[in-house]
Amino acid sequence: MQTTPGTSLTDGQRAPRRSSSRGTTFIWIPVAAAVCALDQATKEWATRALVDGSARPVLGEWLQFRLTFNPGAAFSLGTSYTVLLTVVAVVVVVVCIKLAGRLGSRRWAVALGLLLGGALGNLTDRLLRPPGPFRGHVVDFLQLPNWPVFNVADSAISLAAAAFVFLSLRGIRLDGTRESAGRSDSVSSDQERDGGSTSTSGKA
């Protein structure tokens, strides 16, 4: 295959992947928006429908609705550090948005959207709910056996964490490349350069 001067076959093969990856870059936006909207909608419902504080069985004892207000982190952790946790949530949101500019993987984009949506959902509670900004208590209403009460945002954050671990173990980078594939590409480029120089010297 002939290539234009100054370009290699490897560059030509990678170009389509770069252009197609641009389409995945913005997936995190609708994912984050959907998670945050669903989280806030279900919390609004819970604060209206579960005001008596009693447990309402949904799937027997396996899943119940029970309204609680949590000053701590996900699953009622760190209840004494509400303001600090709010600041951490703000940092997480900023980091997620910055990382989004490096996305080239659809799976990483979905995972990042889940994390951002969950962080925004709980951050909204901390900023807007009583007792006040940065000290607001997060609405929790989902209860499983032997597990702290949680919400949709907590579930999204947990799914994102599991996805991060899975993708990292598979060697898939944020930009969509694989660690082993990256090494193979490097070897292929070296071989192409060596082949090109050998061919040139033969013609001489």
Residue frames as a rotation matrix with the C-alpha (Angstrom) as fourth column:
MET 1
0.578 0.816 0.000 0.00
0.816 -0.578 0.000 0.00
0.000 0.000 -1.000 0.00
GLN 2
-0.362 -0.699 0.617 1.34
0.664 -0.658 -0.356 3.42
0.654 0.281 0.702 -0.91
THR 3
0.412 0.429 -0.804 1.27
0.860 -0.474 0.188 6.26
-0.301 -0.769 -0.564 1.56
THR 4
0.853 -0.092 0.514 1.84
0.160 -0.891 -0.425 9.95
0.497 0.445 -0.745 1.14
PRO 5
-0.143 -0.990 -0.009 5.30
0.393 -0.048 -0.918 11.26
0.909 -0.135 0.396 1.98
GLY 6
-0.680 -0.259 0.686 5.82
-0.435 -0.611 -0.661 11.92
0.590 -0.748 0.303 5.64
THR 7
0.206 0.776 0.596 3.05
-0.978 0.180 0.104 9.57
-0.027 -0.604 0.796 6.79
SER 8
-0.875 -0.482 0.045 3.24
-0.484 0.874 -0.044 5.95
-0.018 -0.060 -0.998 7.85
LEU 9
-0.448 0.716 -0.536 0.76
0.008 0.602 0.798 3.09
0.894 0.353 -0.275 7.56
THR 10
-0.558 0.194 -0.807 0.35
0.816 0.305 -0.491 3.15
0.151 -0.933 -0.328 11.33
ASP 11
-0.879 0.222 -0.421 -0.79
-0.060 -0.929 -0.364 6.77
-0.472 -0.295 0.831 11.24
GLY 12
-0.662 0.646 -0.380 -3.35
-0.607 -0.163 0.778 5.98
0.441 0.745 0.500 8.55
GLN 13
-0.393 0.505 -0.768 -4.74
0.394 0.848 0.356 3.07
0.831 -0.163 -0.532 10.55
ARG 14
-0.645 0.090 -0.759 -5.07
0.752 -0.098 -0.652 5.07
-0.134 -0.991 -0.005 13.72
ALA 15
-0.976 0.211 0.045 -6.83
-0.197 -0.957 0.215 8.06
0.088 0.201 0.976 12.17
PRO 16
-0.258 0.951 -0.169 -10.27
-0.127 0.140 0.982 6.38
0.958 0.275 0.085 11.86
ARG 17
-0.058 0.232 -0.971 -10.12
0.865 0.497 0.067 5.31
0.499 -0.836 -0.229 15.49
ARG 18
-0.851 -0.277 -0.446 -9.39
0.477 -0.765 -0.433 8.86
-0.221 -0.581 0.783 16.58
SER 19
-0.815 0.572 0.089 -12.27
-0.433 -0.705 0.562 10.30
0.384 0.420 0.822 14.58
SER 20
-0.034 0.840 -0.541 -14.69
0.133 0.541 0.831 7.62
0.991 -0.044 -0.130 15.78
SER 21
-0.381 -0.156 -0.911 -13.57
0.886 0.220 -0.408 8.15
0.264 -0.963 0.054 19.37
ARG 22
-0.979 0.053 0.198 -14.70
-0.086 -0.984 -0.157 11.76
0.187 -0.171 0.967 19.17
GLY 23
-0.200 0.978 -0.068 -18.26
-0.361 -0.009 0.932 10.48
0.911 0.211 0.355 19.01
THR 24
0.181 0.234 -0.955 -17.81
0.670 0.681 0.294 8.67
0.720 -0.694 -0.034 22.33
THR 25
-0.759 -0.646 0.076 -16.40
0.389 -0.544 -0.743 11.71
0.522 -0.535 0.665 24.09
PHE 26
-0.699 0.511 0.499 -19.75
-0.600 -0.800 -0.020 13.28
0.389 -0.314 0.866 24.86
ILE 27
-0.098 0.679 -0.728 -21.59
0.166 0.732 0.660 10.14
0.981 -0.056 -0.184 26.02
TRP 28
-0.657 -0.227 -0.719 -20.70
0.710 0.134 -0.691 11.00
0.253 -0.965 0.073 29.59
ILE 29
-0.938 0.299 0.174 -22.90
-0.325 -0.934 -0.149 14.12
0.118 -0.197 0.973 29.41
PRO 30
-0.053 0.987 -0.152 -26.28
-0.684 0.075 0.725 12.42
0.727 0.143 0.671 28.82
VAL 31
-0.027 -0.002 -1.000 -25.31
0.463 0.886 -0.014 9.58
0.886 -0.463 -0.023 31.18
ALA 32
-0.862 -0.356 -0.360 -24.45
0.482 -0.359 -0.800 12.03
0.156 -0.863 0.481 33.97
ALA 33
-0.751 0.632 0.192 -27.57
-0.614 -0.775 0.149 14.10
0.243 -0.006 0.970 33.29
ALA 34
0.058 0.804 -0.592 -29.82
-0.333 0.575 0.748 11.02
0.941 0.154 0.301 33.33
VAL 35
-0.274 -0.233 -0.933 -28.33
0.699 0.618 -0.360 9.72
0.660 -0.751 -0.006 36.59
CYS 36
-0.983 -0.141 -0.115 -28.61
0.181 -0.724 -0.666 13.10
0.011 -0.676 0.737 38.31
ALA 37
-0.526 0.849 0.044 -32.17
-0.726 -0.476 0.497 13.66
0.443 0.229 0.867 37.08
LEU 38
0.120 0.558 -0.821 -33.30
0.015 0.826 0.564 10.17
0.993 -0.080 0.091 38.12
ASP 39
-0.562 -0.420 -0.712 -31.63
0.698 0.221 -0.682 10.58
0.444 -0.880 0.169 41.49
GLN 40
-0.984 0.171 0.041 -33.30
-0.170 -0.868 -0.467 13.91
-0.045 -0.467 0.883 42.21
ALA 41
-0.286 0.935 -0.211 -36.69
-0.675 -0.040 0.736 12.75
0.680 0.353 0.643 40.93
THR 42
0.067 0.290 -0.955 -36.68
0.348 0.890 0.295 9.65
0.935 -0.352 -0.041 43.13
LYS 43
-0.788 -0.376 -0.488 -35.53
0.586 -0.216 -0.781 11.66
0.188 -0.901 0.390 46.14
GLU 44
-0.808 0.557 0.193 -38.33
-0.556 -0.828 0.064 14.16
0.195 -0.056 0.979 45.59
TRP 45
0.058 0.832 -0.551 -40.80
-0.361 0.532 0.766 11.28
0.931 0.155 0.331 45.45
ALA 46
-0.237 -0.221 -0.946 -39.33
0.640 0.698 -0.323 9.72
0.731 -0.682 -0.024 48.60
THR 47
-0.978 -0.179 -0.110 -39.59
0.200 -0.638 -0.743 12.94
0.063 -0.749 0.660 50.62
ARG 48
-0.508 0.859 0.064 -43.28
-0.819 -0.504 0.274 13.18
0.267 0.087 0.960 49.69
ALA 49
0.271 0.699 -0.662 -44.37
-0.529 0.683 0.504 9.54
0.805 0.214 0.554 49.84
LEU 50
0.143 -0.310 -0.940 -42.28
0.543 0.818 -0.187 8.17
0.827 -0.484 0.285 52.72
VAL 51
-0.120 -0.219 0.968 -42.66
-0.414 -0.875 -0.249 10.94
0.902 -0.431 0.014 55.28
ASP 52
0.799 0.502 0.331 -43.80
-0.494 0.235 0.837 8.62
0.343 -0.833 0.435 58.08
GLY 53
-0.051 -0.953 0.297 -40.36
-0.996 0.025 -0.089 6.97
0.077 -0.301 -0.951 58.18
SER 54
0.333 0.226 0.915 -41.72
-0.445 0.894 -0.059 3.43
-0.831 -0.388 0.398 58.15
ALA 55
-0.762 -0.648 0.019 -40.32
-0.342 0.426 0.838 0.73
-0.550 0.632 -0.546 55.87
ARG 56
0.400 0.874 -0.276 -42.36
-0.720 0.114 -0.685 -0.17
-0.567 0.473 0.675 52.79
PRO 57
-0.201 -0.488 0.849 -41.62
0.108 0.851 0.514 -3.61
-0.974 0.195 -0.118 51.33
VAL 58
0.101 0.149 -0.984 -41.08
-0.926 -0.348 -0.148 -3.65
-0.365 0.925 0.103 47.57
LEU 59
0.111 -0.133 -0.985 -39.61
-0.515 0.840 -0.171 -7.13
0.850 0.526 0.025 47.08
GLY 60
0.692 0.204 -0.693 -40.41
0.437 0.646 0.626 -8.55
0.575 -0.736 0.358 50.47
GLU 61
0.823 -0.465 -0.328 -37.41
0.191 -0.316 0.929 -8.17
-0.536 -0.827 -0.171 52.78
TRP 62
0.120 -0.832 0.542 -34.99
0.955 0.247 0.167 -8.02
-0.273 0.497 0.824 49.86
LEU 63
-0.766 -0.325 0.555 -35.79
0.484 -0.860 0.164 -4.42
0.424 0.394 0.815 48.94
GLN 64
0.188 0.811 -0.554 -37.65
0.971 -0.238 -0.019 -1.84
-0.147 -0.535 -0.832 51.00
PHE 65
-0.059 -0.115 0.992 -38.28
0.326 -0.941 -0.090 1.89
0.944 0.318 0.093 50.84
ARG 66
0.504 0.193 -0.842 -37.39
0.863 -0.145 0.483 3.76
-0.029 -0.970 -0.240 54.03
LEU 67
0.607 -0.192 0.771 -36.71
0.210 -0.897 -0.389 7.48
0.766 0.398 -0.504 54.15
THR 68
0.479 -0.526 -0.703 -33.60
0.789 -0.094 0.608 8.70
-0.385 -0.845 0.370 55.99
PHE 69
0.931 -0.270 0.246 -31.50
-0.125 -0.868 -0.480 11.87
0.343 0.416 -0.842 55.84
ASN 70
0.627 -0.763 -0.159 -27.77
0.776 0.593 0.216 11.21
-0.071 -0.259 0.963 55.76
PRO 71
0.900 -0.340 -0.274 -25.19
-0.293 -0.935 0.200 13.89
-0.324 -0.100 -0.941 56.70
GLY 72
0.078 -0.943 0.323 -22.32
-0.210 0.302 0.930 11.60
-0.975 -0.140 -0.174 55.66
ALA 73
-0.608 -0.402 -0.685 -21.03
-0.754 0.020 0.657 9.96
-0.250 0.915 -0.315 52.50
ALA 74
-0.057 0.578 -0.814 -22.45
-0.711 0.549 0.439 7.05
0.700 0.604 0.380 50.53
PHE 75
0.166 0.258 -0.952 -23.98
0.287 0.911 0.297 4.33
0.943 -0.323 0.077 52.69
SER 76
0.917 0.362 0.169 -23.94
0.000 -0.422 0.907 6.62
0.399 -0.831 -0.387 55.75
LEU 77
0.257 -0.903 -0.343 -20.14
0.952 0.297 -0.068 6.76
0.163 -0.309 0.937 56.05
GLY 78
-0.699 -0.709 0.094 -18.40
0.677 -0.699 -0.231 9.79
0.229 -0.098 0.968 57.60
THR 79
0.287 0.951 0.117 -21.48
0.833 -0.308 0.459 11.37
0.473 -0.035 -0.881 59.17
SER 80
0.508 -0.136 -0.851 -19.34
0.639 -0.603 0.478 13.86
-0.578 -0.786 -0.220 61.14
TYR 81
-0.523 -0.816 -0.245 -17.65
0.343 -0.465 0.816 15.36
-0.780 0.343 0.523 58.08
THR 82
0.415 0.834 0.363 -20.52
0.690 -0.028 -0.723 16.86
-0.593 0.551 -0.587 56.08
VAL 83
0.775 -0.139 -0.616 -18.72
-0.342 -0.913 -0.224 20.04
-0.531 0.384 -0.755 54.96
LEU 84
-0.293 -0.956 0.015 -15.53
-0.577 0.190 0.794 18.17
-0.762 0.224 -0.607 54.08
LEU 85
-0.391 0.217 0.895 -17.49
0.526 0.850 0.024 15.61
-0.755 0.480 -0.446 52.08
THR 86
0.744 0.662 -0.087 -19.21
0.353 -0.500 -0.791 18.42
-0.567 0.558 -0.606 50.20
VAL 87
0.383 -0.705 -0.597 -15.83
-0.729 -0.628 0.274 19.87
-0.568 0.330 -0.754 49.23
VAL 88
-0.575 -0.583 0.574 -14.65
-0.169 0.771 0.615 16.41
-0.800 0.257 -0.542 48.15
ALA 89
0.151 0.733 0.664 -17.76
0.677 0.412 -0.609 16.05
-0.720 0.541 -0.434 45.98
VAL 90
0.836 0.095 -0.541 -16.99
-0.223 -0.841 -0.493 19.37
-0.502 0.532 -0.682 44.29
VAL 91
-0.144 -0.974 -0.176 -13.43
-0.754 -0.007 0.656 18.20
-0.640 0.228 -0.734 43.60
VAL 92
-0.437 0.044 0.899 -14.73
0.303 0.948 0.101 14.91
-0.847 0.316 -0.427 42.15
VAL 93
0.646 0.746 0.161 -17.04
0.456 -0.209 -0.865 16.80
-0.612 0.633 -0.475 39.79
VAL 94
0.628 -0.478 -0.614 -14.20
-0.636 -0.770 -0.051 19.06
-0.448 0.423 -0.788 38.59
VAL 95
-0.439 -0.842 0.313 -11.84
-0.518 0.522 0.678 16.10
-0.734 0.136 -0.665 38.07
CYS 96
-0.072 0.506 0.860 -14.48
0.529 0.750 -0.397 14.17
-0.845 0.426 -0.322 36.12
ILE 97
0.876 0.439 -0.197 -15.06
0.109 -0.579 -0.808 17.09
-0.469 0.686 -0.556 33.78
LYS 98
0.266 -0.865 -0.425 -11.31
-0.848 -0.419 0.324 17.50
-0.458 0.274 -0.845 33.20
LEU 99
-0.529 -0.467 0.709 -10.84
-0.176 0.877 0.446 13.78
-0.830 0.112 -0.546 32.53
ALA 100
0.438 0.807 0.397 -13.69
0.294 0.289 -0.911 13.84
-0.850 0.515 -0.110 30.03
GLY 101
0.655 -0.232 -0.719 -11.45
-0.660 -0.640 -0.394 15.74
-0.369 0.732 -0.572 27.62
ARG 102
-0.447 -0.892 -0.074 -9.16
-0.851 0.398 0.342 12.70
-0.275 0.216 -0.937 27.39
LEU 103
0.087 0.570 0.817 -11.89
-0.277 0.802 -0.530 10.14
-0.957 -0.180 0.227 26.72
GLY 104
-0.421 -0.141 -0.896 -11.57
-0.907 0.083 0.413 7.84
0.016 0.987 -0.163 23.74
SER 105
-0.957 0.112 -0.268 -13.41
0.119 0.993 -0.012 4.80
0.265 -0.043 -0.963 25.10
ARG 106
-0.174 0.975 0.138 -17.18
-0.333 -0.190 0.924 4.36
0.927 0.115 0.358 25.14
ARG 107
0.327 0.299 -0.896 -17.01
0.607 0.660 0.442 2.20
0.724 -0.689 0.034 28.26
TRP 108
-0.605 -0.586 -0.539 -14.86
0.795 -0.408 -0.449 4.71
0.043 -0.701 0.712 30.12
ALA 109
-0.824 0.347 0.448 -17.24
-0.182 -0.911 0.370 7.47
0.537 0.224 0.813 29.03
VAL 110
0.221 0.945 -0.243 -20.24
-0.028 0.255 0.967 5.62
0.975 -0.207 0.083 30.48
ALA 111
0.139 -0.240 -0.961 -18.36
0.907 0.420 0.026 4.87
0.397 -0.875 0.276 33.71
LEU 112
-0.864 -0.497 -0.082 -17.26
0.494 -0.803 -0.334 8.49
0.101 -0.329 0.939 34.07
GLY 113
-0.499 0.769 0.399 -20.82
-0.310 -0.588 0.747 9.64
0.810 0.249 0.531 33.40
LEU 114
0.374 0.610 -0.699 -22.11
0.433 0.551 0.713 7.36
0.820 -0.569 -0.059 36.16
LEU 115
-0.259 -0.567 -0.782 -19.57
0.962 -0.082 -0.259 8.75
0.083 -0.819 0.567 38.62
LEU 116
-0.961 -0.123 0.249 -20.25
0.137 -0.990 0.038 12.36
0.242 0.070 0.968 37.67
GLY 117
-0.197 0.970 0.140 -24.03
-0.194 -0.179 0.965 11.91
0.961 0.163 0.223 37.78
GLY 118
0.355 0.289 -0.889 -23.87
0.714 0.529 0.458 10.27
0.603 -0.798 -0.018 41.18
ALA 119
-0.568 -0.648 -0.508 -21.56
0.823 -0.466 -0.326 12.93
-0.025 -0.603 0.798 42.56
LEU 120
-0.862 0.288 0.417 -23.80
-0.119 -0.915 0.386 15.70
0.493 0.283 0.823 41.22
GLY 121
0.073 0.960 -0.269 -26.91
0.158 0.255 0.954 14.05
0.985 -0.112 -0.133 42.64
ASN 122
0.313 -0.007 -0.950 -25.59
0.925 0.229 0.303 13.91
0.216 -0.973 0.078 46.19
LEU 123
-0.771 -0.627 -0.110 -23.85
0.636 -0.761 -0.128 17.29
-0.003 -0.169 0.986 45.85
THR 124
-0.458 0.698 0.551 -27.20
0.001 -0.619 0.785 18.87
0.889 0.360 0.283 44.96
ASP 125
0.532 0.645 -0.548 -28.60
0.523 0.259 0.812 17.62
0.666 -0.719 -0.200 48.27
ARG 126
-0.039 -0.637 -0.770 -25.63
0.995 -0.094 0.028 18.96
-0.090 -0.765 0.637 50.22
LEU 127
-0.907 -0.352 0.232 -25.97
0.392 -0.908 0.151 22.38
0.157 0.228 0.961 48.66
LEU 128
-0.601 0.732 0.320 -29.75
-0.311 -0.584 0.750 22.80
0.736 0.351 0.579 48.63
ARG 129
0.264 0.768 -0.583 -31.28
0.313 0.504 0.805 20.71
0.912 -0.395 -0.108 51.42
PRO 130
0.715 0.045 0.698 -31.52
-0.588 -0.501 0.635 21.52
0.379 -0.864 -0.332 55.14
PRO 131
0.390 0.339 -0.856 -29.84
0.803 -0.580 0.136 22.44
-0.451 -0.741 -0.498 57.37
GLY 132
0.698 -0.124 -0.705 -28.03
-0.251 -0.965 -0.079 24.67
-0.671 0.232 -0.705 54.84
PRO 133
0.831 -0.406 -0.382 -25.51
-0.409 0.020 -0.912 25.01
0.378 0.914 -0.149 52.00
PHE 134
-0.147 -0.946 -0.288 -22.52
-0.574 0.318 -0.754 22.64
0.806 0.055 -0.590 52.26
ARG 135
-0.849 -0.115 0.516 -24.21
-0.514 0.407 -0.756 21.03
-0.123 -0.906 -0.404 55.29
GLY 136
0.072 0.967 -0.246 -27.31
-0.992 0.094 0.079 19.62
0.100 0.238 0.966 53.62
HIS 137
-0.345 -0.098 0.933 -28.32
-0.440 0.896 -0.069 16.05
-0.829 -0.434 -0.352 54.42
VAL 138
-0.781 -0.026 -0.624 -28.56
-0.600 0.307 0.739 13.57
0.172 0.952 -0.255 51.56
VAL 139
0.232 0.940 0.251 -31.87
-0.934 0.287 -0.213 11.78
-0.272 -0.185 0.944 51.00
ASP 140
-0.881 -0.409 -0.239 -31.58
-0.452 0.877 0.165 7.98
0.142 0.253 -0.957 51.20
PHE 141
-0.017 0.962 0.274 -34.51
-0.951 0.069 -0.301 5.62
-0.308 -0.266 0.914 50.76
LEU 142
0.461 0.120 -0.879 -33.38
-0.557 0.810 -0.181 2.26
0.691 0.573 0.441 49.31
GLN 143
0.004 -0.418 0.908 -32.73
-0.963 0.244 0.117 -0.51
-0.271 -0.875 -0.401 51.82
LEU 144
0.200 -0.066 -0.978 -31.35
-0.431 0.890 -0.148 -4.01
0.880 0.451 0.149 51.32
PRO 145
0.949 0.173 -0.265 -30.94
0.132 0.547 0.827 -6.65
0.288 -0.819 0.496 54.05
ASN 146
0.575 -0.748 -0.333 -27.96
0.637 0.153 0.755 -5.95
-0.514 -0.646 0.564 56.35
TRP 147
-0.349 -0.651 0.675 -26.96
0.913 -0.400 0.086 -2.90
0.213 0.646 0.733 54.30
PRO 148
-0.633 0.104 -0.767 -27.11
0.322 -0.866 -0.382 0.85
-0.704 -0.489 0.515 54.98
VAL 149
0.514 0.851 0.103 -29.90
0.559 -0.241 -0.794 2.83
-0.651 0.466 -0.600 53.34
PHE 150
-0.638 -0.768 -0.055 -28.76
0.391 -0.384 0.836 4.35
-0.663 0.512 0.546 50.04
ASN 151
0.343 0.743 -0.575 -30.04
-0.204 -0.539 -0.817 6.13
-0.917 0.398 -0.033 46.92
VAL 152
0.927 0.074 0.367 -29.76
0.328 0.310 -0.892 6.14
-0.180 0.948 0.263 43.13
ALA 153
0.700 -0.712 0.055 -26.64
-0.612 -0.639 -0.466 8.34
0.367 0.292 -0.883 43.20
ASP 154
0.117 -0.649 0.751 -24.87
-0.800 0.387 0.459 5.91
-0.589 -0.654 -0.474 45.54
SER 155
0.551 0.163 0.818 -25.74
0.202 0.925 -0.321 3.04
-0.810 0.342 0.477 43.19
ALA 156
0.976 -0.182 0.116 -24.32
0.066 -0.257 -0.964 4.92
0.206 0.949 -0.239 40.20
ILE 157
0.407 -0.871 0.276 -21.09
-0.906 -0.424 0.000 5.69
0.117 -0.250 -0.961 42.07
SER 158
0.139 -0.315 0.939 -20.71
-0.460 0.819 0.343 2.03
-0.877 -0.479 -0.031 43.04
LEU 159
0.793 0.191 0.578 -21.28
0.385 0.577 -0.720 0.90
-0.471 0.794 0.384 39.44
ALA 160
0.856 -0.517 0.010 -18.72
-0.362 -0.612 -0.703 3.44
0.369 0.598 -0.711 38.25
ALA 161
0.188 -0.812 0.552 -16.14
-0.925 0.042 0.378 2.17
-0.331 -0.582 -0.743 40.75
ALA 162
0.312 -0.011 0.950 -16.72
0.020 1.000 0.005 -1.42
-0.950 0.018 0.312 39.62
ALA 163
0.952 0.069 0.300 -16.37
0.299 0.024 -0.954 -0.34
-0.073 0.997 0.002 35.98
PHE 164
0.626 -0.779 0.051 -13.12
-0.762 -0.624 -0.172 1.50
0.165 0.069 -0.984 36.72
VAL 165
0.029 -0.608 0.793 -11.64
-0.642 0.596 0.481 -1.63
-0.766 -0.524 -0.373 38.30
PHE 166
0.535 0.270 0.801 -12.84
0.310 0.819 -0.483 -3.87
-0.786 0.506 0.354 35.46
LEU 167
0.986 -0.132 0.099 -11.50
0.043 -0.370 -0.928 -1.62
0.159 0.920 -0.359 32.70
SER 168
0.407 -0.887 0.216 -8.18
-0.913 -0.386 0.132 -1.16
-0.034 -0.251 -0.967 34.48
LEU 169
0.057 -0.350 0.935 -7.77
-0.350 0.870 0.347 -4.92
-0.935 -0.347 -0.073 34.93
ARG 170
0.703 0.258 0.662 -8.53
0.489 0.500 -0.714 -5.40
-0.516 0.826 0.226 31.23
GLY 171
-0.334 -0.943 -0.017 -5.76
0.684 -0.255 0.683 -2.94
-0.648 0.216 0.730 30.40
ILE 172
0.153 0.473 0.868 -8.10
0.911 -0.407 0.061 -0.48
0.382 0.782 -0.493 28.70
ARG 173
-0.766 -0.523 -0.374 -6.88
0.623 -0.748 -0.230 3.09
-0.160 -0.409 0.898 29.00
LEU 174
-0.131 0.718 -0.684 -8.99
0.282 -0.634 -0.720 6.22
-0.951 -0.287 -0.119 29.24
ASP 175
-0.298 -0.056 -0.953 -8.20
-0.731 -0.628 0.266 7.09
-0.614 0.776 0.146 25.60
GLY 176
0.687 0.711 -0.150 -9.47
-0.661 0.526 -0.535 3.69
-0.302 0.467 0.831 24.42
THR 177
0.134 -0.710 -0.692 -6.11
-0.682 0.440 -0.584 2.04
0.719 0.550 -0.425 23.75
ARG 178
0.985 0.096 -0.144 -4.99
0.018 0.768 0.640 -1.18
0.172 -0.633 0.755 25.40
GLU 179
0.515 -0.845 0.145 -1.69
-0.611 -0.243 0.754 -1.54
-0.601 -0.477 -0.641 27.19
SER 180
-0.012 -0.528 0.849 -0.66
0.300 0.808 0.507 -4.64
-0.954 0.261 0.149 25.20
ALA 181
0.636 0.317 0.704 -1.93
0.755 -0.065 -0.653 -3.11
-0.161 0.946 -0.281 21.95
GLY 182
0.938 -0.309 -0.154 0.13
-0.311 -0.950 0.012 -0.01
-0.150 0.037 -0.988 22.59
ARG 183
0.091 -0.947 0.307 3.27
-0.411 0.245 0.878 -2.10
-0.907 -0.206 -0.367 22.90
SER 184
0.083 0.003 0.997 2.38
0.694 0.717 -0.060 -4.02
-0.715 0.697 0.057 19.73
ASP 185
0.931 0.292 0.219 1.86
0.362 -0.655 -0.663 -0.79
-0.050 0.697 -0.716 17.81
SER 186
0.628 -0.759 -0.170 5.28
-0.613 -0.618 0.492 0.40
-0.479 -0.205 -0.854 18.93
VAL 187
-0.153 -0.681 0.716 6.92
0.021 0.722 0.691 -2.83
-0.988 0.120 -0.096 17.77
SER 188
0.412 0.395 0.821 5.08
0.797 0.279 -0.535 -2.67
-0.441 0.875 -0.200 14.43
SER 189
0.987 -0.052 -0.149 6.26
-0.103 -0.929 -0.356 0.90
-0.120 0.367 -0.923 13.86
ASP 190
0.205 -0.975 0.079 9.86
-0.600 -0.062 0.798 -0.09
-0.773 -0.211 -0.598 14.56
GLN 191
-0.134 -0.233 0.963 9.58
0.444 0.855 0.269 -2.99
-0.886 0.464 -0.011 12.13
GLU 192
0.758 0.476 0.447 8.10
0.612 -0.278 -0.741 -0.76
-0.228 0.835 -0.501 9.44
ARG 193
0.807 -0.518 -0.284 10.90
-0.516 -0.852 0.088 1.77
-0.287 0.076 -0.955 9.86
ASP 194
-0.100 -0.878 0.468 13.52
-0.349 0.471 0.810 -0.99
-0.932 -0.083 -0.354 9.73
GLY 195
0.126 0.234 0.964 11.89
0.703 0.665 -0.253 -2.47
-0.700 0.710 -0.080 6.63
GLY 196
0.958 0.284 0.033 11.75
0.235 -0.718 -0.656 0.92
-0.162 0.636 -0.754 4.96
SER 197
0.492 -0.844 -0.214 15.41
-0.711 -0.531 0.461 1.64
-0.502 -0.074 -0.862 5.60
THR 198
-0.208 -0.555 0.806 16.42
0.048 0.817 0.575 -1.83
-0.977 0.158 -0.143 4.34
SER 199
0.481 0.492 0.726 14.40
0.742 0.213 -0.636 -1.35
-0.467 0.844 -0.262 1.17
THR 200
0.959 -0.125 -0.253 15.96
-0.206 -0.924 -0.322 2.04
-0.193 0.361 -0.912 0.56
SER 201
0.107 -0.991 0.076 19.49
-0.659 -0.013 0.752 0.74
-0.744 -0.131 -0.655 1.02
GLY 202
-0.057 -0.085 0.995 18.76
0.446 0.889 0.101 -2.14
-0.893 0.449 -0.013 -1.37
LYS 203
0.830 0.424 0.361 17.65
0.512 -0.326 -0.794 0.25
-0.219 0.845 -0.488 -4.09
ALA 204
0.701 -0.645 -0.304 20.79
-0.618 -0.762 0.193 2.28
-0.356 0.053 -0.933 -3.61
